[in-house]
Amino acid sequence: MRYAVPREIGSEFHWDPAFLSAAGDDWLPARHELYATGCGALSSLLRHLNPLGHLHIPSYFCMGVAEALAADVPIAFYRHLPDDGGPQWETLHARDGDVVLAQNLFGRDEGEPWNDWMAAHPGVTVVEDHSHDPLSAWARASRAPYAIASMRKTLPVPDGGLMWSPTGREIPRPEGRAGDGAQLKLAAMLLKSAWLDGRPVHKEAFRALQQRGERTLLGSAGPASPFTAAVLPLLDAKGLRQRGIDNALALAAEAPVRAGPFRAQFLCFSTTERDALLRHLAAEGIYAPVHWRQDPEGLWSGDDEAAELAACMLTIPVDHRCSADDVRRIGKALLAFGWPAEPGPAPSPAPAA
């Protein structure tokens, strides 16, 4: 493949038939439903459960999803930060009839603590969110009543919110028909592939399609697109996952990042420094997402520590698309950033998890 110079790293996925496996991975749960979005799957499940109490959400979480779910059920937050501690159980005040969303944050958490908590709270329904690592050991051996994963966060598909019940409970079906959002995003993926191959495609054209598609897709509880439904079973999902993990580990050997199944995380001293680093990386053709901004003027977790981490954290896009040269380029760009003399020492890695 011939790439634009400098080759773009990160941003939205493109489509490449090389992502397919000759035999398929056979990794999807035997019984599942495939929604357009993970948020839509969660919303549909909440309407199906009709909980008597609250939905409890991690404090380090996507506030856009939290706001959408708040339309279905009152929400409360418990502390779960990207650190060594996992969920802080003393902050999870769930009662019988409540629903708790358990998150495998950046793919670094383990399921056993949640298994113990579920055993001690049989009247609470736990829904696991495996969007950051749908092929983890925890996801494959889940004991939760329900589990979901937003497929387009880790795999090159335009949409897809997977829902299954590890314990065999009834799961709701998607509502209505597949919308236009995925078609717009698929068109963008194809055009981006052509652009990366050096064809006469303007970047602005597929970026506009991506953005329109994402806005149209936002929170959809409809079914996944026919493309995603057909392609998911054929993807080399395990191979794509492993390449991303290997890339993250290789970057961690060169730069102060925290490697994990979901990319690599970098912790800056401040929001100002983080945003300056974002601009620096973008100038090098490296597009790093932020997980996730919290606005104290809007809906936020109320957890100052979670908000402070969210204000300084950056996710480095070392997914399956990156070559060894790309990883070295990212490392050089991180180390070349003009770190301020004050305050404090050299930039620190994201907290271990």
C-alpha positions as CSV (number, residue, x, y, z in Angstrom):
1,M,0.0,0.0,0.0
2,R,1.3,3.5,-0.9
3,Y,0.6,6.0,1.9
4,A,0.2,9.7,2.0
5,V,3.3,11.5,3.4
6,P,3.6,11.6,6.3
7,R,1.4,8.5,6.8
8,E,-1.5,9.3,9.1
9,I,-1.5,7.3,12.3
10,G,-4.7,6.9,14.3
11,S,-8.1,8.6,13.6
12,E,-10.9,6.6,12.2
13,F,-10.3,3.1,10.8
14,H,-10.1,2.4,7.1
15,W,-11.1,-0.8,5.4
16,D,-8.6,-3.4,4.1
17,P,-9.6,-6.9,3.0
18,A,-6.3,-8.0,4.7
19,F,-8.1,-7.7,8.0
20,L,-10.1,-10.9,7.1
21,S,-9.0,-14.3,8.2
22,A,-9.2,-17.3,5.9
23,A,-11.0,-19.4,8.6
24,G,-12.6,-16.7,10.7
25,D,-11.9,-16.5,14.4
26,D,-15.2,-17.9,15.7
27,W,-14.9,-15.5,18.6
28,L,-18.5,-14.2,18.8
29,P,-20.7,-15.6,21.5
30,A,-23.0,-18.4,20.2
31,R,-26.1,-16.4,21.2
32,H,-25.9,-12.7,20.8
33,E,-27.6,-9.6,19.4
34,L,-25.8,-7.1,17.2
35,Y,-26.9,-3.4,17.6
36,A,-25.7,-0.4,15.7
37,T,-24.0,1.0,18.8
38,G,-23.0,-0.1,22.2
39,C,-24.8,2.9,23.8
40,G,-28.0,1.8,21.9
41,A,-27.6,-1.7,23.1
42,L,-27.3,-0.5,26.7
43,S,-30.3,1.8,26.4
44,S,-32.4,-1.1,24.9
45,L,-31.3,-3.4,27.8
46,L,-32.3,-0.8,30.4
47,R,-35.7,-0.5,28.9
48,H,-36.0,-4.3,28.9
49,L,-34.9,-4.5,32.5
50,N,-37.0,-1.5,33.7
51,P,-34.9,-1.2,36.8
52,L,-36.6,-0.1,40.1
53,G,-33.6,2.0,41.2
54,H,-30.4,3.5,39.7
55,L,-27.9,2.7,37.1
56,H,-24.4,2.9,38.6
57,I,-21.6,4.0,36.3
58,P,-17.8,4.2,36.7
59,S,-16.6,7.7,37.5
60,Y,-13.9,7.4,34.7
61,F,-16.3,6.9,31.8
62,C,-17.6,8.5,28.6
63,M,-20.0,11.3,29.8
64,G,-21.7,11.4,26.5
65,V,-22.9,7.8,27.0
66,A,-23.8,8.5,30.6
67,E,-25.9,11.5,29.5
68,A,-27.7,9.3,26.9
69,L,-28.4,6.6,29.5
70,A,-29.7,9.1,32.0
71,A,-32.7,9.5,29.8
72,D,-33.7,5.9,30.6
73,V,-32.9,5.6,34.3
74,P,-31.5,7.7,37.2
75,I,-27.7,7.3,37.3
76,A,-25.2,7.3,40.1
77,F,-21.4,7.1,40.0
78,Y,-18.9,4.9,41.8
79,R,-15.2,5.4,41.7
80,H,-13.2,3.4,39.2
81,L,-10.0,5.0,38.1
82,P,-7.2,3.9,35.6
83,D,-5.0,2.9,38.5
84,D,-4.0,-0.3,40.4
85,G,-7.1,-0.3,42.6
86,G,-9.9,-1.3,40.4
87,P,-13.4,-0.4,41.5
88,Q,-13.5,1.1,45.0
89,W,-16.3,-1.0,46.4
90,E,-17.1,1.3,49.3
91,T,-18.3,3.9,46.7
92,L,-20.7,1.5,45.0
93,H,-24.0,2.0,46.9
94,A,-26.1,-0.4,44.8
95,R,-29.3,-1.9,46.2
96,D,-31.6,-4.7,45.1
97,G,-33.3,-3.7,41.8
98,D,-30.4,-1.5,40.7
99,V,-28.2,-2.1,37.6
100,V,-24.4,-1.7,37.7
101,L,-22.2,-1.1,34.7
102,A,-18.8,-2.8,35.2
103,Q,-16.1,-1.6,32.8
104,N,-12.9,-3.3,31.7
105,L,-11.1,0.1,31.5
106,F,-8.5,0.2,28.8
107,G,-8.7,-3.6,28.8
108,R,-6.6,-3.9,32.0
109,D,-9.1,-5.0,34.6
110,E,-9.9,-8.6,35.7
111,G,-13.3,-10.2,36.2
112,E,-12.7,-12.1,39.4
113,P,-13.4,-9.2,41.8
114,W,-16.6,-8.6,40.0
115,N,-17.6,-12.2,40.2
116,D,-17.1,-12.0,44.0
117,W,-19.1,-8.8,44.2
118,M,-22.0,-10.3,42.1
119,A,-22.1,-13.4,44.3
120,A,-22.5,-11.1,47.4
121,H,-25.2,-9.0,45.7
122,P,-27.6,-11.3,43.9
123,G,-30.3,-8.7,43.8
124,V,-28.3,-6.3,41.6
125,T,-28.0,-6.8,37.9
126,V,-24.5,-6.3,36.5
127,V,-23.8,-5.5,32.9
128,E,-20.2,-5.7,31.8
129,D,-18.8,-3.3,29.3
130,H,-16.0,-5.0,27.3
131,S,-15.7,-2.3,24.6
132,H,-11.9,-1.9,25.3
133,D,-11.1,-5.6,24.9
134,P,-14.0,-7.8,23.7
135,L,-11.6,-10.8,23.4
136,S,-10.2,-10.6,26.9
137,A,-10.1,-13.6,29.1
138,W,-12.6,-11.8,31.3
139,A,-15.1,-11.4,28.4
140,R,-14.7,-14.9,27.2
141,A,-15.3,-16.4,30.7
142,S,-17.8,-13.8,31.9
143,R,-20.3,-14.8,34.6
144,A,-22.4,-11.6,34.4
145,P,-26.1,-11.6,33.6
146,Y,-25.3,-9.3,30.6
147,A,-22.3,-8.1,28.6
148,I,-21.9,-5.5,25.8
149,A,-19.1,-4.3,23.6
150,S,-18.9,-1.4,21.1
151,M,-17.2,-3.1,18.2
152,R,-16.0,-0.1,16.3
153,K,-13.8,1.0,19.2
154,T,-11.3,-1.9,18.5
155,L,-12.2,-3.4,15.1
156,P,-12.4,-1.9,11.6
157,V,-16.1,-1.9,11.2
158,P,-18.4,1.1,10.8
159,D,-20.8,0.3,13.6
160,G,-21.7,-2.6,15.9
161,G,-22.8,-2.9,19.5
162,L,-22.5,-6.6,20.6
163,M,-24.8,-7.8,23.5
164,W,-24.9,-11.2,25.0
165,S,-25.9,-12.9,28.2
166,P,-23.1,-15.2,29.7
167,T,-25.7,-16.7,32.0
168,G,-28.3,-17.4,29.3
169,R,-30.8,-14.7,30.1
170,E,-33.2,-13.3,27.6
171,I,-31.7,-10.4,25.6
172,P,-33.7,-7.7,23.8
173,R,-33.6,-7.4,20.0
174,P,-32.6,-4.3,18.1
175,E,-35.4,-1.9,17.3
176,G,-36.4,-0.9,13.7
177,R,-34.0,-1.1,10.8
178,A,-30.4,-0.4,10.1
179,G,-29.9,3.4,9.7
180,D,-27.8,5.4,7.3
181,G,-25.0,6.3,9.7
182,A,-23.0,3.1,9.1
183,Q,-23.3,3.5,5.4
184,L,-21.8,6.9,5.6
185,K,-19.0,5.6,7.8
186,L,-18.4,2.7,5.5
187,A,-18.1,5.0,2.5
188,A,-15.6,7.0,4.5
189,M,-13.6,3.9,5.4
190,L,-13.4,3.0,1.7
191,L,-12.4,6.5,0.6
192,K,-9.8,6.6,3.4
193,S,-8.3,3.4,2.2
194,A,-8.0,4.8,-1.3
195,W,-6.4,8.0,0.1
196,L,-3.9,6.0,2.0
197,D,-3.1,4.2,-1.2
198,G,-2.2,7.6,-2.8
199,R,-5.4,7.8,-4.9
200,P,-6.9,11.2,-5.8
201,V,-9.2,11.5,-2.8
202,H,-9.4,14.6,-0.6
203,K,-9.1,13.9,3.1
204,E,-11.8,16.5,3.8
205,A,-14.3,14.3,1.8
206,F,-14.0,11.2,3.9
207,R,-13.7,13.2,7.1
208,A,-17.0,14.9,6.4
209,L,-18.6,11.5,5.7
210,Q,-17.1,10.1,9.0
211,Q,-18.5,13.0,11.0
212,R,-21.9,12.9,9.4
213,G,-22.1,9.1,9.9
214,E,-21.1,9.3,13.5
215,R,-23.7,12.0,14.2
216,T,-26.4,9.9,12.5
217,L,-25.3,6.8,14.3
218,L,-25.1,8.3,17.7
219,G,-26.9,6.2,20.3
220,S,-28.8,4.1,17.7
221,A,-30.6,1.1,19.1
222,G,-31.3,-0.3,15.7
223,P,-29.6,-3.3,14.2
224,A,-26.0,-3.2,13.0
225,S,-25.4,-2.7,9.3
226,P,-25.4,-5.7,7.0
227,F,-21.7,-5.1,6.3
228,T,-20.7,-5.3,9.9
229,A,-22.9,-8.3,10.6
230,A,-21.3,-10.1,7.6
231,V,-17.7,-9.1,8.3
232,L,-17.4,-9.5,12.1
233,P,-17.3,-13.3,12.0
234,L,-14.7,-13.2,9.3
235,L,-12.3,-10.8,10.9
236,D,-8.9,-11.9,12.2
237,A,-10.0,-10.4,15.5
238,K,-7.5,-12.2,17.6
239,G,-4.6,-11.3,15.3
240,L,-5.7,-7.6,15.2
241,R,-5.9,-7.6,19.0
242,Q,-2.4,-9.1,19.4
243,R,-0.8,-6.7,17.0
244,G,-2.2,-3.8,19.0
245,I,-0.9,-5.3,22.2
246,D,2.6,-5.9,20.7
247,N,2.7,-2.3,19.4
248,A,1.7,-0.9,22.8
249,L,4.4,-2.9,24.5
250,A,7.0,-1.8,21.9
251,L,6.1,1.9,22.5
252,A,6.3,1.4,26.2
253,A,9.9,0.3,25.7
254,E,10.7,3.7,24.1
255,A,8.4,6.2,25.8
256,P,6.8,6.7,29.2
257,V,3.4,5.2,28.4
258,R,1.2,2.6,30.0
259,A,0.7,-0.3,27.6
260,G,-2.5,-2.3,27.5
261,P,-4.8,-4.2,25.2
262,F,-6.5,-0.9,24.4
263,R,-3.7,1.2,22.9
264,A,-1.4,3.0,25.3
265,Q,-2.1,5.8,27.8
266,F,0.0,8.8,28.6
267,L,-0.4,11.1,31.6
268,C,0.5,14.8,31.3
269,F,0.9,17.4,34.1
270,S,-2.1,19.5,33.1
271,T,-4.8,20.0,30.5
272,T,-2.8,22.8,28.9
273,E,0.2,20.5,28.4
274,R,-2.0,17.6,27.2
275,D,-3.7,19.8,24.6
276,A,-0.4,21.1,23.5
277,L,0.9,17.5,23.1
278,L,-2.3,16.7,21.1
279,R,-1.4,19.6,18.7
280,H,2.2,18.5,18.5
281,L,1.3,14.9,17.6
282,A,-1.3,16.1,15.0
283,A,1.3,18.2,13.3
284,E,3.3,14.9,12.9
285,G,0.2,13.2,11.5
286,I,-0.5,11.3,14.7
287,Y,-4.1,11.6,15.9
288,A,-4.6,10.7,19.6
289,P,-8.0,10.5,21.2
290,V,-8.9,11.7,24.7
291,H,-10.7,9.3,27.0
292,W,-12.8,11.1,28.3
293,R,-13.3,14.8,29.0
294,Q,-15.6,15.7,31.9
295,D,-17.2,19.1,32.1
296,P,-18.2,20.2,35.6
297,E,-20.6,22.6,34.1
298,G,-22.5,19.7,32.5
299,L,-23.1,16.1,33.4
300,W,-20.0,14.8,35.1
301,S,-19.1,12.1,37.7
302,G,-18.6,14.3,40.7
303,D,-15.3,12.6,41.3
304,D,-12.6,15.2,41.3
305,E,-9.8,12.7,40.9
306,A,-11.5,11.1,37.9
307,A,-12.1,14.5,36.3
308,E,-8.4,15.5,36.9
309,L,-7.1,12.3,35.3
310,A,-9.5,12.7,32.4
311,A,-8.2,16.3,31.9
312,C,-4.6,15.1,31.6
313,M,-4.8,11.7,30.0
314,L,-4.1,10.9,26.4
315,T,-4.6,7.7,24.5
316,I,-1.8,6.9,22.0
317,P,-3.2,5.1,18.8
318,V,-0.8,2.1,18.5
319,D,-3.5,-0.2,17.2
320,H,-3.2,-3.0,14.6
321,R,-2.7,-0.5,11.7
322,C,0.7,0.5,13.1
323,S,3.9,-0.9,11.7
324,A,7.2,-1.1,13.7
325,D,8.3,2.1,11.9
326,D,5.0,3.8,13.0
327,V,5.6,2.8,16.6
328,R,9.2,4.3,16.4
329,R,7.8,7.4,14.9
330,I,5.3,7.8,17.7
331,G,8.0,7.3,20.3
332,K,10.2,9.9,18.7
333,A,7.3,12.4,18.5
334,L,6.5,11.9,22.2
335,L,10.1,12.3,23.2
336,A,10.6,15.3,21.0
337,F,7.8,17.3,22.6
338,G,9.1,20.4,24.4
339,W,8.3,19.5,28.0
340,P,8.2,22.5,30.3
341,A,11.0,22.9,32.9
342,E,8.3,23.5,35.5
343,P,6.5,22.0,37.3
344,G,8.2,18.9,38.4
345,P,10.2,16.1,36.7
346,A,9.9,14.5,33.3
347,P,6.4,13.4,32.1
348,S,5.1,10.4,34.0
349,P,3.4,7.3,32.6
350,A,-0.3,6.8,33.0
351,P,-1.2,5.0,36.3
352,A,-0.7,1.2,36.2
353,A,-3.8,-0.9,36.2
